[in-house]
Amino acid sequence: MSETVLELHPKAENYTQAGLAKIDINIGPVGAAYRGIINEVRSVLRQSKNFSAIYLEGLYGSGKTLVLRKVVYDIISGPQKAEFEKVFPIYFYLGEMDFKLFQGLKSYIEDLIAYTTSEGAIPTKPNIMGEAPDWKSRLPLLQELSKVISEVEKRYKEEKEKELIGFFEILKELNKRGFYPLLIFDEFERVIYTGDGLRTEGGKEVFARFASMYLELTRGHIYNGIFVISTTQPIENLIDPNKPHIREIFAKLGISKRDDFPMIRPHIVYDYKDVLRWISADLDILAQKYGLKLHRELLHLISMVLPTPRAVIQIDRKIRTYLGKTPDVVTPRELYNIVQLRIADLIERLKREKIGRTHLITPRTRWHEKFLKLLEEGCFIVKGEKYDEVAKVLGFAGEDPKKIRQKVSQTLYELSNVGLYESLGAGEYRLSPYILAYALEIERLPDGSWATLDELVNKIKQAIKEIREKQRKRREEKQVVEQEKAQ
């Protein structure tokens, strides 16, 4: 067999078993997270603790799934696989399934049995990591678990009991047989934030019950082993009481406030917690190791706007397609060339949108034109000391320098209000990470929501709606004051 040529992929789910074997995980924050999780697994194996609860956070595309897939691959098929022979990984992509854990585990075991018993089989699902011969040594255990699952399934008549309590029984059964479950909940934001993982009433019932038992789970009262949860933002930030699926969960739990949600109470503590944050130096190392031809100034820009390896990889791929060849060095100004069509689509769509009977962009609106000018000149990050240069880009001239700087500041403030730029404080602004993720055709926005034109337009539309509502209230208050003066 020819040697695998490792190419970086924007999505970690796309890596084959050979790719997972070859990829170097020891770069920047993903390397630290990988080592931290492996150390926690070792602590349980060495019986220095019974249980480890692990929390992994990072923007969409920061490398969480790559870390977790690499952990599982190395436990099953890595150089030290003998050390981990008593670890049993269970990997759930929560956004790709209803929150029915027992059914999810049943399907997982069935897929593993098929993988190990089919000649030349290739995993058809990305949650199966490890080479088939290495899983084959666990085939007797898989077959025994399949029988236990069938027995548990017959015992529980109520779905919500089977899907959670029955699921935990299987984990305890693994303990009885001398194994430590490594339970991984990847993409948790797609349950609590987007609701993708809550597809049925039954799934919502199970999730509400799961949330109520979260303290027991994270303290190791249910089984001996390891539990990992990954998410794009702190769980409390993902809970929006205005979303229908959250209102339903709250109703099932008998709560009305975000602070009462059992998964975010102060006594929830994790044994290991890591937030993946990429800085410019990390992205530079990544680019050098894999031959990505991105200028350091551009890598610094990415580290400020959308600091994820997925953004870097996507820029490299898009520029190669755009040029039809390997680029020399890609600069910030050239970045606009590969995103301008997507940005143009966004502006055209905004021009057609209305709030009530009024267009988002009226004949007097100029913020969209200023936004395009800034991007055309590579102004993805704007600092106070650069205001004079920005003034030239925007065509502000012939006035007192202080007034010109005020106009620049007001323009950036206006662009941040509508969601095109973000204020970083002290007069510093950056292009919205949501805009760049959409422009680069990254599948999801940094918070895990879909990076569609509709999603982005709705975010901007909501921001403008709130601005107009505030303006309306100010006008009404002013009228009241004038009327009182007149009387």
N, C-alpha and C positions, 0 to 999 in steps of 0.2 A: 504493500500500500504506500502511495506517495505521502510525503510529509505534509501535514496540515499547514497551510499558509494562513497565519492569523491576521484577520482584518478586524478593525474596531467597528462595532455596530452601534448605532444610536440606541437600540433597545437591547437590554441584557437578555431578554427572553429569546433572542435570536441565536445566541451562542450554542453551538453543538457541544456534545460531550468532548470532542477533540479540542474545540476552542476553549472550553472551560479548563481543560487540562493544561493548555499552553499559556493562557493569559497570565500576565504578571499582576497580581493583586496588590503588591506592595508599593503603591504609589499614593501619596497624599492621604486624605482622610479615609479612603476605602481600605487602605492597608491597615490603618490603626483600628478601624471597626472590625475588620476580619480577625485580627489578632486578639482583640478584646473578646469577641464571641467565642473563638476557639479556646481561649483561656478559661472562660466560664464553663464550657463543656467539659474541659479537663478537670475543673474543680469538682464537678458532680461525679465524674467517673472515678476520681480519686477519693470520693466520699468525704471530702472536707466540707461539703454541704449537700443537702438533699435536693435542692431546687435552685434554679436561677431564672429570674424574670429579666428579660432584656428588652430595651426600648431603643429603636433606631429611627432617627428622623432625618429628613433632607428633602430639598426641593425635588420635584419630579425631574428625573434625569441626572440626579447627583450620584447614583451608583448603588443605591440600597439593594436593589434586586441582584445586581452583580455580586455584591458581597455575600448575600444569602445563598445564591446559587453556587458560588465558589465554596462556601463553607460546606454545603451538603455534598458537593462533588468530592471534595477532599476527604470528608468523613467516610464516604463509600469507596472511593478509588484513588485517593491521594497517596503519597509516599508513606504516610504514617497510618494508613487505614487499619492496620492490626490493632493500633491503640484505641480505635473507636468502634471496634466490632460489636460492642454492647449498646451503641447509640442507634436509635431508630428514627430517622427523619420523617416528618409528616409535613408536607409543604402545601399550603393553601394560597392560591391567588384569589383573594376575597372578592375582587371586582368581577371575576369570571364565573362565579357560582352564587347560587342563593345561599343565605346564611343557614344552611342545614349541614351541620358538621358531621353527623353520623353518615348521611348520604355521601358527603364529600369524601370521608375516609373509606367508605365502601368502594367508591369509584377508584380511589387512589390505589387501594390494594389490588383491585381487579386489573388496573393498568400495569402495575408492577409485575403481577403474575404473567400477564401477556408478554411483557417486555423480556422477562427472563426465560420464557418457554418457547418463544418464537425464534427460529433460526435467522440470524442476521438482522434482528429487530432493531429499529431506531425509534427512540421515544417519540410519540406523536404529541405529547403534551410537555410544555416547558417546566412543569413542576417535578419531573422525574430526572434526577441527576445521578450520575455514576454509571460505570460500564456494566453491561449485562452480565458478564462472568462474575463480577463482584456481588451483584444482587442475587445471582444464582445460588451462592452459598447460603443465602437467607431464604431460599425458596420454601423449605419445610416450615419456617416460621410464618411466611406469608400465607401458606395454605392452611395452617392452624388458625391464623387470625381470621381468614375467610370463614371458617367454620364457626368461630366464636361470634363473628358479626351476624351470621345467620341465626344463631341461637338468641342473641340479644334482640334482634329484629322481631322474632316471634314473641318475645317476652313482653315487649312494650307495645301497648295498643294505642296510646296517645302519641301523636307525632312529636309534640314539643318535649315530652319526656324522653323519647327515644333519641331525638336529634341532639340533645345536650347531655342528659344523664347517661344515656346509653353510650354516647361517644366517650364520656369520661371513664366508663367501665372498661372500654377497650384499652385506654391508656393504663389503667390500673392492672389490666391483664398482662400488658407488656412488662410492667414492674414485677409481677409474679414470676414471669419467665426470665427475669434477670436483665431486662433491657430498660434503657432510659429513653423515653420519647423526647425527641427534639421537635416541638410543635412550632411551626412558623406561620404567622399570619402576615402575609405580605399585602401591601396596598390597602391598608385599613381605611384610608381616606375615602375609598370607593364604597365603603359601607356607610360610614357616618356622615360624610360630606356630600357626595354625589348621589348616594342611595342606590348605586349600581348593584351592590351586593345584597339588597333587600328586595327581592323580586316578587315575593308572595307574602300573603298574610302569615303563613306558617313560618317563613324566614324571619319576619319581624317579631313574632312571638318568641322564637328561639333566641334572637339577638337580645331582646329585652331581658330574658332570663339570664343569658350569658353576662350581660352588663351588671346585673344584680349580684352575680357570683364572682365578679372580677377581683375583689379583695382576696377571696379564698384562693383563687387561681394564682395570683401574683405572689402570695405568701407561701405557696407550695403545699396547701392543705388538701389538694385534690389528687396529685400524683407526684412521684419523684422524677425529676428530669429537667428539661429546659423549655422555656416558653419565650418566643420572640415575636414582637409586634413592630411593624414598620409603618411609617406614616409621613406625609409631606409637611405637616404642621403639628404643633401641640394639639392634643385631642380636644382641649377646651376651645381652641380656635376653629375647629371643624364643626362644632355644634351650632347650628343655626335654628333656633326655635321657630323661625318663620317657615321653614321647609316642611311640607306635608309629612314626609316620612319621619322627621324628628318629632313632630307633634304626636304622631301615632305612637312612637316609642315612649315618649313622655307619658302619654295616657296609660299605656300598659304598665309603666313603672309607678304610676300614681304621683308623678312630680310635675311641677309647672315651671321650674327655673333651671337654667343651665347649671348653676352651682350645685344643684342637687343630683346631677347625673353621677351615678356611682363610680364610673371609670375615672373621674377626675378629682375625687375627694382627696384631701391632704394626706391621708394615711396610705395612699397608694404609693409604694416605693419600689423602685427597680434595682436589681443587683448591679446591672451595668446599663449605662445610658450613654448614647453617643449621638451627636448631631453632625452630619456630614457638611462641612463648610469648605469649599474650595477657594484658595487664594491664587493670585496670579502665578506665584512660583510653582504651585502644584500643577496648574494647567500647562505651564512651560515645560515641566518635566514630562508630562503626558505627551505633549506635542513632539518633543525631541525624541522620546523613546520610540514612537510609532511613525515618525517622519511626516508629521502634519505641518504643512508650510504656512504657518500663521505668524505674522509679525508680533513681536512682544507687546507692542502698543495695543494691538487688537486683543491679545490674550488678557492684557490688563483691563481693557474695556469690558470683555466678557466677564471677568472676575467681579466687575462692579455692577453689571446689569443682570446677567443670567449665569451665575457662577456654577456651571455644571459641565461635566465632560460631554454630556449629550449635545449641548450647544456647540462645543468646539468640534466634535466629530461631524455634526450636521453642516457646519460652515465649511469644513474641509470637503465634504462630499458634494455640497452644492456648488462650490467654486470650481471643482474639477469638472462637473457637468456643464457649468456655465462657460468655461473656457475651452472645454473639450481636450484638456491636457493637464498634466501636473503643473500647478502654479509655481511661480518663483517664490514670492512672499505675499500673503494677503494682508492688506492694510485696512484700517477702519473705513477710509473713504471708499475702498472697493467693496466693502460689505454692503453698502447701499445698492450696488449694482445687482446683487443677487436677491435682494428682498424688495426691490422697488415695485414689482408687479403686484405682489401681495399687499403692499402698503397702498398702492393705487386702488386695488379692489376694496380695501377697507374704507378709504375716503369716499369712493363712489357710492358705496352702500350707505354710509352715514348721510350723504346728501339726500338719499331717498327716504330716509327714516323720519317719522313724525312722532311727536308727543302730543296727543290730542290732534288738533288741526294745524299745529305749528311744526315746521321742519326743524330737525336738529341743527342743520346748517342753513341759516337764513341769508338773504341777500347782503346783510350787514356783517355776517360772520367772517372773520379773517384768521381765526386760530388754526384752522386746518391748513391754510396756505403757509403760515409761519412754521408749522410743524414739518411740512414737506421741505422747506428751505433748510431747516436745521439738520434733517436727516441727509439731505443731498450733500451737505458739507461735512458729514461725519460727526456731527455734534450729538453723539449718543450720551455723553457725560458733559455737564456744564458746571464749572466752578466760578466763584465770584471773581477771581483774577482774570477770567477769560471773557467777562461781560463785554469788554470793548470789542473783542473779535466777533462775538455773537451779534453785537449791534450792527456791525458791517454786513454780516450774513443776512440780517433781517432788514437791512436798508435804513436803519435809524441813523440820521446824520443831520448836521446843521443846527444843532441845539446845544444847550449847556451840557457838558459831560455828565454832570450829576443827574440831570433829567433823562439823558439817554440810558444811563444805568438803571434808573427807576423803571423806564419803559421795558427794558430787558427783563428785569425782575418781575414786573407785572405780567409780561407775556409767559414766562416760565410758570408763574403761579397759576395763570389761566389754564395752561396746558396740563398742569398737574391736577387741577380741579376736575377736568374732564376725563382724566385717566390715561393720558398719552405719555406724560412724564410723571416721575415720582420725586417728591422733595426728600432730600437726605438731611436737611437742616443746614443752617449757616450759609444760605444762599446757594447750596449745591443741589443739582437736579440730575436725574438719570432717566433715560428712556425706560418706560414701563417694561418690566420683565415679561408681562403678558403680551405686549405688542411684539417683542422680539421673538418669543416662543412661537407665536402665530406666524410671524413673517418667515421664520426658518422652517415652517411646516413640521414642527415638533408636535407629536400626537396630542399631548396634553399640556395645559398651562401649568405654571409652577405649583399651584395648589392642588393639582390632580384633576381639575375639571377639563372637559374636552376643549381642545384648541381650535374650535370651529369659528367661522366668521360670525355665526349667529351668537355664540357665547360671548365673543369679544364685543360685538355691537351692543348686546344687552347690558354688559358692564358699563360701557360708555354712556349708553342711553339712560341708565339708572342714575349715573353721576350727574348728567345734565338735568334730569328731572328734579333731582334734589336741589340743584343750583337754582332752577327756575322757581321752585316752591319757596325757597328762602327769599328770593327777590320779590315774589308776590306778597309774602308776609311783611317784608320791609315797606313795600308800597302802601299796603293797607294800614300799617302802623303810622306811616307818615301822614296819610290822609286823615286819620283819627286825630293826630296832633294838630294838623292845620285846621280841622273843623273846630277843635276845642279853642284854638287861638281866635278863630273868627267869631265865636260866641262871646 
